[in-house]
Amino acid sequence: MAFAASFIGNVLGNDFFLLFAGVGVILSVFNLFPVKPLDGWRMMFSICPKSAEVIGDLTAIVILGIGVCMMLQGYGTMFACLGIFFLLQGRKDTFFVR
């Protein structure tokens, strides 16, 4: 989809399609992070199920660390909130009551 939007944006000279293509690529790469609610974790779990939890937790901690650094530099709290969400999502059975 991103390739098609990029092609159409280049042919028509339309910036909206180019922006749409860029956002599509960013979301696709983000979805490949190996944390529990995303598709990257499912791929990691199918490749090496014994270490998928550890890799997912480490990825969530790295995202949280990047978010804290960005927050301290004044870039907002989005990545810190994502890191916390990913850490809690990985331990959903422990923290949340069903």
C-alpha positions as CSV (number, residue, x, y, z in Angstrom):
1,M,0.0,0.0,0.0
2,A,2.8,2.4,0.9
3,F,4.5,1.6,-2.5
4,A,1.3,2.3,-4.4
5,A,0.7,5.5,-2.5
6,S,4.3,6.6,-3.1
7,F,4.0,5.8,-6.8
8,I,0.7,7.8,-7.1
9,G,2.2,10.7,-5.1
10,N,5.2,10.9,-7.4
11,V,3.2,10.6,-10.6
12,L,0.6,13.2,-9.5
13,G,2.9,15.4,-7.5
14,N,0.6,15.1,-4.6
15,D,2.2,15.5,-1.1
16,F,-0.8,13.8,0.6
17,F,0.0,10.4,-1.0
18,L,3.7,10.8,-0.2
19,L,2.8,11.5,3.5
20,F,0.4,8.5,3.5
21,A,3.2,6.3,2.1
22,G,5.6,7.5,4.8
23,V,3.1,6.9,7.6
24,G,2.4,3.4,6.2
25,V,6.1,2.5,6.3
26,I,6.5,3.8,9.8
27,L,3.5,1.9,11.1
28,S,4.7,-1.3,9.4
29,V,8.1,-1.1,10.9
30,F,6.6,-0.2,14.4
31,N,4.4,-3.3,14.1
32,L,7.4,-5.5,13.8
33,F,8.8,-4.6,17.3
34,P,8.9,-7.9,19.3
35,V,6.7,-6.8,22.1
36,K,3.6,-8.8,23.2
37,P,0.6,-7.1,21.6
38,L,2.3,-6.5,18.2
39,D,2.9,-8.9,15.3
40,G,6.6,-8.9,15.8
41,W,6.2,-10.7,19.1
42,R,4.1,-13.4,17.4
43,M,6.9,-13.9,14.8
44,M,9.5,-14.0,17.6
45,F,7.4,-16.5,19.6
46,S,7.1,-18.8,16.5
47,I,10.9,-18.6,15.9
48,C,12.1,-19.1,19.5
49,P,9.3,-19.5,22.0
50,K,11.6,-20.0,25.0
51,S,13.2,-16.5,24.8
52,A,10.3,-14.5,23.3
53,E,9.1,-13.2,26.7
54,V,12.6,-12.0,27.6
55,I,13.2,-10.4,24.2
56,G,9.7,-8.7,24.4
57,D,10.5,-7.4,27.9
58,L,13.9,-6.1,26.9
59,T,12.4,-4.3,23.9
60,A,9.7,-2.7,26.1
61,I,12.4,-1.5,28.5
62,V,14.4,-0.1,25.6
63,I,11.3,1.8,24.3
64,L,10.7,3.0,27.9
65,G,14.3,4.2,28.2
66,I,14.1,6.0,24.8
67,G,10.9,7.6,26.0
68,V,12.3,8.8,29.2
69,C,15.3,10.3,27.4
70,M,13.0,12.0,24.9
71,M,10.7,13.2,27.7
72,L,13.7,14.8,29.6
73,Q,14.7,16.6,26.4
74,G,11.2,18.0,26.0
75,Y,9.9,15.9,23.1
76,G,6.8,14.6,24.9
77,T,5.7,11.5,26.8
78,M,4.5,9.2,24.0
79,F,7.4,6.7,23.9
80,A,7.5,6.6,27.7
81,C,3.8,5.8,27.8
82,L,4.2,3.2,25.1
83,G,7.0,1.5,27.0
84,I,4.9,1.4,30.2
85,F,2.0,0.0,28.1
86,F,4.1,-2.7,26.6
87,L,5.6,-3.7,29.9
88,L,2.1,-3.9,31.4
89,Q,0.7,-5.7,28.4
90,G,3.4,-8.4,28.7
91,R,2.3,-9.0,32.2
92,K,-1.5,-8.6,31.7
93,D,-2.3,-11.6,33.8
94,T,-0.3,-10.3,36.8
95,F,-1.5,-6.7,36.9
96,F,-5.1,-6.8,35.6
97,V,-8.1,-8.6,37.1
98,R,-10.3,-10.3,34.5
